[in-house]
């Protein structure tokens, strides 16, 4: 019985920690292969990425731009022909984002 408890305890300690941003690749600034820059369309369903807006501890700082959304965290909001789609959610998003006016990118 003692061995079983030790095995279970060891398995719990070795279990990976689950985070909301499991698909986030900070070194390439992608989420599940989707570059986190470019033209973005906000939708209410069937989004590529579900995003939760936060004021602190964001996975990604996002700057809304009118053109040249060519670096990490720069998003140009469009209504057609997006590079990817985003759904804003109040909880349990794929990514947590904070809107910034300068210095976009991953934390």
C-alpha angles and dihedrals in degrees: 000000000000091000092052091054091050092049092050092047091049091050092051092049092048094047113113119252111246117223132180092245099054091140094049115118104191095185092059097028093235137130113212088337095311112124109234094226136072137047113357130189121198113223135176098224143016094027124171090228131020110216130199116201114225136171096216139024095026122173089216134023108215127201117195110222134180095220143358097045089171105128136064113294097008110125128185108201112224137170097214140030098018126180087225140349129240132200117200112224132180095224143008096027123168089239135020112222135187121201112233136177094215141015101034122185144084122321 
